[in-house]
Amino acid sequence: MNIFQKDGLTLIEIIISLTIIVILITGIYTALVGSLKSEVQLDEQHKIRRVTNSIIENLKTEKYRTRLNDPDIVWDEDEYNLSEYNINFKDNDVNNTDILINIEKKDFSDNLYFVKITWKNINYSSEILISGD
């Protein structure tokens, strides 16, 4: 038996090829996981924007029913299910608050209200001017 036989693959060639394959598979897996995490974050951001816009629309329609600065605003049921969130007004800092809505009257002659909607656990807020009744 000749130990210097040149036919076939040597052990070092097999180890190098397996190492290259493992590195390629790890790179593909890392890219796949990163893209899935990015997709989840985008879905959460879109949901936050949709819920915030729904709150703004509810506040716009609420001016026809009650005073806008009344903390007992009744939310319309919609596809974003606002009732699943804990919504508080006027900087009532409660531990279980998800969304904080601060309404300030800006102009007494035109009944303009400055509304700031802040998500407590997420770095997102929205501001809008709404005219009251």
N, C-alpha and C positions, 0 to 999 in steps of 0.2 A: 504494500500500500504506500502510495506516494503522498506525503503531506503537502507538497507544493503543486498539487494538481490544480489546473486553471479552469476546469469545467465547473459550471454552477455558480451560485452566489456564496460569498463568504459571510461569516457571522457579522462582521463589522458593516458590510453593505446592507444587510437586513436590518440591523439596528439603526443605521442612518436613515434608511427609507421609512422605517416605522416612526422615527422621530419627526421626520418631515410631514408624514401623514397626520400624526397627532397634532402638530403645530397648525396645519391647515384646518383640521376639523375644529380645533379650539377657536381659531379665528372666525370661522363661519358661525359657530355656536354663539360666540360673544356678540357678533354683529346681529344675529337673530334676536337674542335676548335684549340687546339695546334698542332695537327697533320696536319690539313689543312693549317695552317700558315707555318709550316715547309715545306710542299709540295710546296707551292707558292714560298718560298725563294729558294728552290732547283731548281725550274724551272727557276727562274730569274738568278741564278748563272750559270746554264747550258747554257742559252741563251747568257749571257755575254761571256762565254768561246768560244762558237761557233762563235759569231761575231768577237771576238778577233782573233781566228784562221783563220777566213775568211779574215780579214785585213792582217794578216801575209802572207797568201797565195797570196793575191793580190800584196803585196809588193815584194814577191819572183818572181812573174811572170813579174812585172813591170820593173825589171832590164833589160829585153831584149828589151824593147821598148823605154824607156827614162832613163835619169839619175835618180838614186834613191833619190837624195836630191832635186829634183825638186818638189816644193809644189803643182804643178798642176797635180798631179797623177790622172789618170782616173780610177775609180773603175769599176771592172767587175760587171755586175748584177748577183746576185746569190740568193739563196733561203733565205738568211738572210737579204736581202734588206738594204744594207749599205747606200743607199741614204736617208733613214729616220733618220739617225744620223748626227749631226753637227760635222764634223771632222776637226780639225785644226792642223797645223804643227808648229814646232819650237817655242814652248812656247808662241804662240799667245793666251794670256789669254782673251778670249771673254766670255761674260756672258752666251751666249747660246751654249757654247761648251759642247758636250757630251763626246767626245773622243779626247784626245790630243796625237799626235804622234810626238815624238822628234827623229830625225835621225842625228846621228853624225858619221863622217868619222873617223874610228879608225886607219886603217893601209893604208898608201898611196901606198905601193907597191902591196898589194893584193886586194885593193879596198874593204876592209871590212867596213861595216856600222853597228853601234850599234843602234838598234831601240828599243825605249821604248814606249809602248802603255799604256796610263793611262786613266781610266774612271774617269771623274770629280765628278760625284754625287755618285759614288759607290766606295767602298774601294777595288779596284782591279786594278792590273797593270801586264804587261807582258813585258819581255825583250828578245831580240833575236839578234844574229849576222847574217847579210846577206851579201853575197858577191855581189858586183856590177859588172857592165860591164867594 
